[in-house]
Amino acid sequence: MSMAQHLAEITDQQFADISELVKRLTGINLHAGKKELVKARLAKRTRQLKLGSLEEYIGFVRNDKSGRELVSMLDALSTNLTFFFREPAHFNFLKDRILPDIKGRNTKRLRIWSAGCSSGEEPYSIAILLNECIPDLDRWDAKILATDLSTRVLSIAMRGEYAKQRFRDTPGQLVQRYFDVVQTSPSKIYRTGPRIRKIVHFARLNLVEPWPMKGPFDVMFCRNVMIYFDKPTQNRLVKRYYDLLAPGGHLFLGHSESLTGTKHQFRYVMPATYVK
Ligand SMILES: C[S@@+](CC[C@H](N)C(=O)[O-])C[C@H]1O[C@@H](n2cnc3c(N)ncnc32)[C@H](O)[C@@H]1O
């Protein structure tokens, strides 16, 4: 058996053990269809650590008392696809409906949470909209909290450097206004400018663990995250979101997610959009 084949072997028992561990720690459901993906991603991690087999790798995770390799394993298993202004209906609703109401309150305070922010495109898109819609934003107490389980994507988010492909749904003038070009060749790289950086605060947070924030939040984005959780975990999370939102506050989910079949107190507004 070649080294590559050897590394990629994963028994049903190993897969079941890993799924159980990941489910317990993060809520993420690695159903049987994910076996190939788990195999490929953990084989890569096994090679990076120069270990001989997946079995050795699993032993290594279990014996690492610092918990660091567990974090790396969860990083390797999470799916982080995202891009700027993904699912634009939510951004239009924020711009046209939510922000005008909040501006009318005259408190100049705004709290938004991007839960499961991945590499930062979602919270930075929100920050761009706030700058576009609130001319005196500098005089506001406005903060966007952006959290994720994965330290790998958070470090990309904090660096804030993106290739052109990430902007496929972003008007060119917004890219010019809010990003600096930091590399032109062999391909262009854009870095988030200070006006959007200063209102976004990144932190690692596992959604199924206790949350340190007190809220209340005016808006929560939790898009394309709960899709990986089972129904009881989703029910618990939705209840916790409700409790942390201000009355009249909005919750956005991903467009393939909805609260149908979930016990909740929200009022439906439009697809994947709810209000407290
Ligand atoms: C597909 S991305 C969604 C990014 C962005 N919200 C969007 O819609 O474009 C899902 C993110 O959820 C994060 N995630 C998964 N389980 C999590 C958990 N238990 N706690 C916090 N974040 C989690 C993953 O690390 C990943 O970055």
The ligand as an SDF file (V2000), in Angstrom:
LIG
                    3D

 27 29  0  0  0  0  0  0  0  0999 V2000
  -20.2480   28.7650    5.1790 C   0  0  0  0  0  0  0  0  0  0  0  0
  -19.5230   29.8040    6.3870 S   0  0  0  0  0  0  0  0  0  0  0  0
  -20.6750   31.1700    6.3730 C   0  0  0  0  0  0  0  0  0  0  0  0
  -20.0060   32.5270    6.2500 C   0  0  0  0  0  0  0  0  0  0  0  0
  -20.9630   33.7250    6.1330 C   0  0  0  0  0  0  0  0  0  0  0  0
  -21.8490   33.8030    7.2780 N   0  0  0  0  0  0  0  0  0  0  0  0
  -21.7500   33.6640    4.8460 C   0  0  0  0  0  0  0  0  0  0  0  0
  -22.9450   33.3590    4.8700 O   0  0  0  0  0  0  0  0  0  0  0  0
  -21.1640   33.9270    3.7720 O   0  0  0  0  0  0  0  0  0  0  0  0
  -19.9120   28.9600    7.9070 C   0  0  0  0  0  0  0  0  0  0  0  0
  -19.0280   29.3500    9.0710 C   0  0  0  0  0  0  0  0  0  0  0  0
  -19.6070   28.8660   10.2840 O   0  0  0  0  0  0  0  0  0  0  0  0
  -18.5620   28.5430   11.1570 C   0  0  0  0  0  0  0  0  0  0  0  0
  -19.0540   27.6290   12.2170 N   0  0  0  0  0  0  0  0  0  0  0  0
  -19.4290   26.3380   12.1070 C   0  0  0  0  0  0  0  0  0  0  0  0
  -19.7590   25.8310   13.3100 N   0  0  0  0  0  0  0  0  0  0  0  0
  -19.6040   26.8310   14.2080 C   0  0  0  0  0  0  0  0  0  0  0  0
  -19.7820   26.9330   15.6290 C   0  0  0  0  0  0  0  0  0  0  0  0
  -20.1780   25.8960   16.3680 N   0  0  0  0  0  0  0  0  0  0  0  0
  -19.5130   28.1270   16.2130 N   0  0  0  0  0  0  0  0  0  0  0  0
  -19.1130   29.1950   15.4710 C   0  0  0  0  0  0  0  0  0  0  0  0
  -18.9290   29.1590   14.1380 N   0  0  0  0  0  0  0  0  0  0  0  0
  -19.1690   27.9910   13.5140 C   0  0  0  0  0  0  0  0  0  0  0  0
  -17.5230   27.9010   10.2400 C   0  0  0  0  0  0  0  0  0  0  0  0
  -16.2240   27.9320   10.8160 O   0  0  0  0  0  0  0  0  0  0  0  0
  -17.6450   28.7480    8.9860 C   0  0  0  0  0  0  0  0  0  0  0  0
  -16.6750   29.7580    8.9280 O   0  0  0  0  0  0  0  0  0  0  0  0
  1  2  1  0
  2  3  1  0
  2 10  1  0
  3  4  1  0
  4  5  1  0
  5  6  1  0
  5  7  1  0
  7  8  2  0
  7  9  1  0
 10 11  1  0
 11 12  1  0
 11 26  1  0
 12 13  1  0
 13 14  1  0
 13 24  1  0
 14 15  1  0
 14 23  1  0
 15 16  2  0
 16 17  1  0
 17 18  1  0
 17 23  2  0
 18 19  1  0
 18 20  2  0
 20 21  1  0
 21 22  2  0
 22 23  1  0
 24 25  1  0
 24 26  1  0
 26 27  1  0
M  CHG  2   2   1   9  -1
M  END
$$$$
